[in-house]
Amino acid sequence: MYLFYVDESGTESLNEKYISDNNNRFYILTATAIYEHQWKALERDLNDFKKELFPGISLDEVEVHMNVLKQPRSISKHQYFSTLSDVQVKGLIDCYFSKICDGKATLFSIIIDKQYFNGLPKDVINKSHELLIERIENYLREYHSKHNGLIIYDEKNKQNMQALSLLQQNVINKRRTSAITINHIIELPFFVKSEFSNGIQLTDMCAYSINKAFSRNDFNYEDFRRILPSFYRSNQSQKKKYDGIKVFPSKSPFSKWENWLI
């Protein structure tokens, strides 16, 4: 079985004034795939590193968020991260990203360009999750056809949990999305508290980095280029195509983002 930790960056708001700012333009839904026999090592290694930095502190109090670690003002206000040196902060980020870059994780990301999206805010959520499920299915079908996938979401509130459960259940019950047949994904998702899950925290860091690359129109953004080789790529696609990244809708100029890679 493969575990797919899912987190988001940005909001589903379609307010015209809000999304005219590139920093609020995109809704990013990202998943990190970990093989079931590797998640224990991931949790152990990351928890051990945090224990070295924060001896005697409960791990749920040092939940890693990239928007805190990357912003000096935010980190200075954090009870525990503010005690770290710049070198230690970089070491913490490097430790997390190493779990992506060691080749044992696979990434997927849906980028909704809200400036070109037609629909309601709830449609942003529904479409991004449908597109993510399609890519997870394609990945499992191509590379791990004997395995199923369990999707794990951040437990945020009861309303979101119910909506996501119904959305995924409806897709699986139909056994297809609008584009493909679904055979490898377990019917109901699993929910965890992000402060207790390094998988969710790791995905948060990736989603943040993807958002920064797109909002800045800078695909040489260091953290994005760092994780780019870990995105799902099909053996059946062109060499420069990253199948794990989908920009929607297709009329968005960012749908051809690979052409801007240097």
Protein Blocks (a to p, Z undefined) as FASTA:
>chain_A
ZZdddddedjfbfbfklmmpmklmpccdddddddfklmmmmmmmmmmmmmmmmghiafkl
mcccfklmmmmklmmmpmklmmpcfklmmmmmmmmmmmmmnopaccddddddfklcgcdf
klmmmmmmmmmmmmmmmmmmmmmmmbccddddddfbfmlmmmmmmmmmmmmmnopafkbc
cfkbcfbacdddfklmmklmmmmmmmmmmmmmmmnopakbfklmmmmmmpccdfkbcfkl
cfkbccddfklmklmmmmmpZZ
